[in-house]
Amino acid sequence: MSAVNALRPVTLAELTERAALMSRTDRKYLVPSSLVDYLVGTLADQDADAVQVLQIGDRREFGYRSTYLDTPDLDCYRAAATGRRRRSKVRVRDYLDTGDSYLEVKTRGVRGVAVKERLLRDSATVAGEPALTAAELAFVAERLTVGTNATAGLHPALVTTYRRVTLLDAVDGARVTLDSGLSWTLPDDEPSRCRRALDDLVVVETKTDSRPGRADRILWAAGMRPVRLSKYATGMALTHALAGNRWHRTTARLRADLHPTTPLALAG
């Protein structure tokens, strides 16, 4: 991603102010890593002053670890797999470079718009532990759409890790995230025993108010089209004996690109 190095930096506070987008329309693409510089360079060529990259300290790329929680019956996964209009996702997201940790609840609302609400975790008491406190369970219970008693059985179901670069496109008031090195691990595995790792594809996600942005149009012109991809649901389909359902085309494509480090039966 050498084209990112030429961009002007934007602070987290400014990015949040100009493109918070907690209610947004997301479009995801599986892009060969060789095409990412073209995307970033073309955005900058169109308007160099409008494109900036998130920088904290001297870092422009940041490590993420997300621990997804679900019920014993996998209600969150199944609601997404069957395309229910009202569905939820619960995760603990750790920012590996800063040490911050958030509890996040994502819901799918009116017209498919994703709404994310999050709560800063007390690192002094949880220290990266995915088990939720009573206050955190109450926060989730107020927002879940999978059942009033769902929080009683919430447990870690899947862990994802990746590196992220975040762009601000001021023309559209949009964010563009570039996620590389995506891997899926079962919660009871040692960190070194990654179940699946996506090596040569970058997950590009555009986050806009509703309309497609400049990044979408550049990707379309390059032959890329949005794909059905949920880091949680797709990962569950790939690492458990679960049907791919709405993601069957994506899982079929990913099987050709995934690097297995431990044997695992796939279904979908």
C-alpha positions as CSV (number, residue, x, y, z in Angstrom):
1,M,0.0,0.0,0.0
2,S,2.7,2.4,-0.9
3,A,0.2,5.0,-2.3
4,V,-1.0,5.5,1.3
5,N,2.4,7.0,2.3
6,A,1.8,10.0,0.0
7,L,-1.5,11.0,1.6
8,R,-1.9,13.8,4.1
9,P,-2.7,12.6,7.7
10,V,-6.0,13.1,9.5
11,T,-6.4,12.8,13.2
12,L,-8.9,10.4,14.8
13,A,-10.8,13.4,16.3
14,E,-11.1,15.0,12.9
15,L,-12.1,11.8,11.2
16,T,-14.8,11.2,13.8
17,E,-16.1,14.8,13.3
18,R,-16.2,14.7,9.6
19,A,-17.2,11.1,8.9
20,A,-18.5,9.4,12.1
21,L,-21.1,7.3,10.1
22,M,-22.3,5.3,13.0
23,S,-25.5,4.9,10.9
24,R,-24.3,4.0,7.4
25,T,-24.4,2.0,4.2
26,D,-21.5,-0.5,3.9
27,R,-20.2,-2.0,0.7
28,K,-17.5,-4.6,0.8
29,Y,-15.1,-5.8,-1.9
30,L,-12.5,-8.6,-2.1
31,V,-9.7,-6.8,-3.9
32,P,-6.3,-8.3,-5.0
33,S,-3.6,-6.5,-3.0
34,S,-2.0,-5.4,-6.2
35,L,-5.1,-3.3,-7.0
36,V,-5.2,-1.4,-3.7
37,D,-2.5,1.1,-4.7
38,Y,-4.4,1.8,-7.9
39,L,-7.6,2.6,-5.9
40,V,-5.8,4.9,-3.5
41,G,-3.7,6.6,-6.2
42,T,-6.8,7.2,-8.4
43,L,-8.7,8.7,-5.5
44,A,-5.8,11.0,-4.8
45,D,-5.3,11.9,-8.5
46,Q,-9.0,13.0,-8.7
47,D,-8.6,15.3,-5.7
48,A,-5.4,15.1,-3.6
49,D,-6.6,17.5,-0.9
50,A,-9.8,15.5,-0.3
51,V,-8.2,12.2,0.6
52,Q,-6.5,11.7,3.9
53,V,-5.3,8.7,5.9
54,L,-5.9,8.2,9.6
55,Q,-2.6,8.6,11.5
56,I,-2.1,8.2,15.3
57,G,1.4,9.0,16.3
58,D,3.6,7.7,13.5
59,R,1.3,4.8,12.7
60,R,-1.0,4.6,9.6
61,E,-1.9,0.9,9.9
62,F,-3.4,-0.6,13.0
63,G,-4.0,-4.1,14.4
64,Y,-7.6,-5.1,15.3
65,R,-8.8,-8.2,17.2
66,S,-12.5,-8.8,17.3
67,T,-14.0,-11.5,19.6
68,Y,-17.6,-12.2,18.4
69,L,-20.1,-13.4,20.9
70,D,-23.2,-15.4,20.2
71,T,-25.9,-17.5,21.9
72,P,-25.6,-21.3,22.4
73,D,-28.0,-21.6,19.4
74,L,-26.0,-19.1,17.4
75,D,-29.0,-16.8,17.1
76,C,-26.9,-13.9,15.8
77,Y,-25.3,-16.0,13.1
78,R,-28.6,-17.6,12.0
79,A,-30.5,-14.3,11.9
80,A,-27.9,-13.1,9.4
81,A,-27.7,-16.4,7.5
82,T,-31.4,-16.3,6.9
83,G,-31.5,-12.6,6.0
84,R,-33.8,-11.5,8.7
85,R,-34.5,-7.8,8.5
86,R,-33.8,-7.2,12.1
87,R,-30.5,-8.8,13.2
88,S,-27.7,-8.1,15.6
89,K,-24.0,-8.7,16.1
90,V,-22.1,-8.5,19.3
91,R,-18.3,-8.2,19.6
92,V,-15.4,-7.1,21.8
93,R,-13.0,-5.1,19.6
94,D,-9.4,-4.7,20.8
95,Y,-7.2,-2.0,19.2
96,L,-3.9,-3.8,19.4
97,D,-1.7,-0.7,18.9
98,T,-3.4,1.6,21.4
99,G,-4.7,-0.9,24.0
100,D,-8.2,0.4,23.8
101,S,-11.1,-2.1,24.0
102,Y,-14.8,-1.6,23.1
103,L,-17.9,-3.6,23.4
104,E,-19.9,-3.1,20.2
105,V,-23.4,-4.0,19.2
106,K,-24.3,-3.7,15.5
107,T,-27.9,-3.8,14.4
108,R,-29.5,-3.8,11.0
109,G,-32.2,-1.2,10.9
110,V,-34.6,0.4,8.5
111,R,-33.7,-0.1,4.8
112,G,-30.7,-2.2,5.7
113,V,-28.8,0.6,7.3
114,A,-26.2,-0.6,9.9
115,V,-26.2,1.1,13.3
116,K,-23.2,0.6,15.6
117,E,-23.2,1.4,19.2
118,R,-20.3,0.9,21.5
119,L,-19.1,1.1,25.0
120,L,-15.5,1.7,26.1
121,R,-14.3,-1.2,28.3
122,D,-12.5,-0.6,31.5
123,S,-9.1,-2.1,30.7
124,A,-8.1,-2.1,34.3
125,T,-10.7,-4.7,35.1
126,V,-11.3,-6.6,31.9
127,A,-7.7,-6.6,30.5
128,G,-8.9,-8.0,27.1
129,E,-11.1,-10.7,28.7
130,P,-14.1,-11.3,26.4
131,A,-16.4,-12.2,29.3
132,L,-18.9,-9.4,29.9
133,T,-19.6,-7.6,33.1
134,A,-23.1,-7.1,34.4
135,A,-23.2,-3.5,33.1
136,E,-22.0,-4.6,29.7
137,L,-24.6,-7.3,29.5
138,A,-27.3,-4.7,30.3
139,F,-25.9,-2.5,27.5
140,V,-26.2,-5.4,25.1
141,A,-29.6,-6.5,26.3
142,E,-31.0,-3.0,25.5
143,R,-29.9,-3.3,21.9
144,L,-30.2,-7.0,20.9
145,T,-32.9,-8.0,18.4
146,V,-32.4,-11.8,18.8
147,G,-34.4,-12.3,22.0
148,T,-34.9,-10.8,25.4
149,N,-33.0,-13.7,27.2
150,A,-30.2,-13.9,24.6
151,T,-27.5,-12.3,26.8
152,A,-27.7,-15.1,29.4
153,G,-25.9,-17.4,27.0
154,L,-23.6,-15.1,25.2
155,H,-20.1,-16.6,24.7
156,P,-17.1,-16.2,22.5
157,A,-17.7,-17.9,19.1
158,L,-15.0,-16.6,16.8
159,V,-11.9,-14.4,16.8
160,T,-10.8,-12.3,13.8
161,T,-7.5,-10.4,13.5
162,Y,-6.3,-8.1,10.7
163,R,-4.5,-4.8,9.9
164,R,-6.5,-1.8,8.9
165,V,-5.8,1.4,7.1
166,T,-8.6,4.0,7.2
167,L,-9.1,6.7,4.6
168,L,-11.2,9.8,4.7
169,D,-12.8,11.0,1.4
170,A,-14.0,14.5,2.1
171,V,-15.7,14.7,-1.3
172,D,-18.3,12.1,-0.2
173,G,-17.9,12.5,3.6
174,A,-17.0,8.8,3.4
175,R,-14.6,6.3,5.1
176,V,-12.8,3.7,3.1
177,T,-11.1,0.9,5.1
178,L,-8.5,-1.4,3.8
179,D,-8.2,-4.7,5.8
180,S,-5.2,-6.9,5.1
181,G,-4.0,-10.2,6.7
182,L,-7.5,-11.2,7.8
183,S,-7.5,-14.4,9.8
184,W,-10.1,-16.4,11.7
185,T,-9.4,-18.4,14.8
186,L,-11.6,-20.4,17.1
187,P,-11.7,-18.9,20.7
188,D,-10.2,-21.9,22.4
189,D,-7.2,-22.1,20.0
190,E,-3.7,-20.8,20.8
191,P,-3.1,-17.5,18.9
192,S,-0.3,-19.2,16.9
193,R,-2.8,-21.9,15.6
194,C,-4.8,-19.7,13.2
195,R,-7.5,-21.7,11.5
196,R,-7.7,-19.7,8.3
197,A,-5.7,-16.7,7.0
198,L,-6.5,-14.6,3.9
199,D,-3.2,-13.7,2.4
200,D,-3.5,-12.1,-1.0
201,L,-6.9,-10.4,-0.8
202,V,-7.7,-7.1,0.9
203,V,-11.2,-6.5,2.3
204,V,-12.1,-3.0,1.0
205,E,-15.1,-1.5,2.7
206,T,-16.8,1.8,1.8
207,K,-18.9,3.5,4.4
208,T,-21.2,6.2,3.1
209,D,-24.4,7.8,4.2
210,S,-26.3,5.9,1.4
211,R,-25.2,6.7,-2.1
212,P,-22.1,5.0,-3.6
213,G,-19.0,7.1,-3.3
214,R,-15.9,7.8,-5.5
215,A,-14.2,4.7,-4.2
216,D,-17.1,2.5,-5.2
217,R,-17.1,4.0,-8.7
218,I,-13.3,3.4,-9.1
219,L,-13.7,-0.2,-8.1
220,W,-16.6,-0.7,-10.4
221,A,-14.6,0.7,-13.3
222,A,-11.8,-1.8,-12.4
223,G,-14.3,-4.7,-12.6
224,M,-14.8,-5.1,-8.9
225,R,-18.3,-5.6,-7.5
226,P,-19.6,-5.6,-3.9
227,V,-19.7,-9.0,-2.3
228,R,-21.7,-10.5,0.5
229,L,-19.1,-10.7,3.3
230,S,-19.4,-10.6,7.0
231,K,-16.2,-11.2,8.9
232,Y,-18.2,-13.0,11.6
233,A,-20.8,-14.9,9.5
234,T,-18.4,-15.8,6.7
235,G,-15.8,-16.9,9.2
236,M,-18.4,-19.0,11.0
237,A,-19.4,-20.7,7.8
238,L,-15.8,-21.4,7.0
239,T,-14.7,-22.7,10.4
240,H,-17.8,-24.5,11.6
241,A,-20.1,-27.1,10.1
242,L,-22.5,-24.4,9.0
243,A,-24.2,-23.7,5.7
244,G,-22.8,-20.7,3.8
245,N,-26.4,-19.6,3.0
246,R,-26.3,-15.9,1.9
247,W,-22.5,-16.1,1.6
248,H,-22.1,-19.3,-0.4
249,R,-20.5,-17.5,-3.4
250,T,-18.1,-15.7,-1.2
251,T,-17.1,-18.8,0.8
252,A,-16.6,-20.8,-2.4
253,R,-14.3,-18.1,-3.7
254,L,-12.4,-17.8,-0.4
255,R,-11.7,-21.5,-0.2
256,A,-9.4,-21.0,-3.2
257,D,-7.5,-18.2,-1.5
258,L,-7.5,-19.2,2.2
259,H,-4.3,-20.5,3.7
260,P,-5.0,-23.3,6.2
261,T,-2.6,-23.7,9.1
262,T,-4.6,-26.5,10.8
263,P,-6.9,-29.1,9.3
264,L,-10.6,-28.1,9.5
265,A,-13.7,-29.5,7.8
266,L,-15.5,-26.9,5.8
267,A,-19.2,-26.7,4.9
268,G,-21.2,-24.2,3.0
